[in-house]
C-alpha cells in the first residue's frame, strides 16, 4: 500500500513537472531569449533525469520547481504583462494616428492629383488665352475663359502654393495701364498677348504663389524662357520677372496634409517597431540573474546544491515584488 502511494506521488509530481515546463516553454517562445531557452532545455533534462531514475528522490524535483521554475515563471509573466501594457500604449497611439490618416486621406489632394491637374490647367489656360486673343482682335462679347478656370487655385493653393510677402505680391501685380488690353472679362499686357500668340499659345504651369487668400498662377511660355502670371481675383495677365520670385518658384511638392500623413506613417512604423521590441524586453539585471541561475542548474553536481536554490528563489521573488520590472 505504501509503495502504491509512493508511485502515485511520483506520477503526480512528474505530471505537475510536465505542466510547469510547458508553461515555461510558452514564455520561452514569447521572449525568444537565449538564456531563457537554455534554462528551459535544462529543466527538461532535469525532469527526464528524475523520470528515468526511480531511485532519485522525486520530492527534490518538486522542490526544484517550487523554488526555482515556478518563481521564474511568475517573474517572466509579470515582465510580460508590464511589457505588453507599455506596448499597448504605443499601439493605441498607432491606432489614433491611423484613424487621423484615414480622415485626412478622404480630403487630401495628392501630389499626383496636383501634377495631373497642372497639365489640365495649363491646357485650359492656353485655350482661354487663345479665346481671349480672338475676343480682343475681333471685338467680341464672348466670355473667354474655360469652364472652372479658377477651381485649380482654390483647390491647390492651401497646400501647394508658396506663401510670399504682401510687398512681393504688390510688386508682381504692378503695371502701367497704358500697356494693357482691357476687356470686360480680362486684362492682359499687349506685348504679352503678342508673345503668347507668336508661340502658338503653348504654355506650361510653373508655380503657384499666395498671400493670404490672394493667389497667383505663374506660367512659362514653353518654347522660350519667358514667364507670365495670372491673378484669378481680377483676371489679369502680366509678364512675370521670375528672378523676383527666386527660390519660392519650386516644383510640385508634397502638400501640407500629405507631409503630415507621411510623418504619421513614419511615426507608426517606429512605434510598431518599438512596441515589438518592448514586448520582449528583459531588464539587464534580470538577464544577469538568469545567467547565474543557468550556470547553477547546468552544473553536473547541482543536485548536491539543491538548498542553494533557496537563495536564488529569494532573489527572483525580490525581483518579482519590485516596481522596477
PyMOL commands that set and color helices and strands:
alter all, ss='L'
color gray80, all
select helices_A, chain A and resi 2-31+34-51+58-105+111-138+151-160+166-172+177-179+190-198+242-248+256-279+284-297+302-320
alter helices_A, ss='H'
color red, helices_A
select strands_A, chain A and resi 162-163+180-182+187-189+203-211+214-221+226-231+236-239
alter strands_A, ss='S'
color yellow, strands_A
deselect
rebuild
show_as cartoon
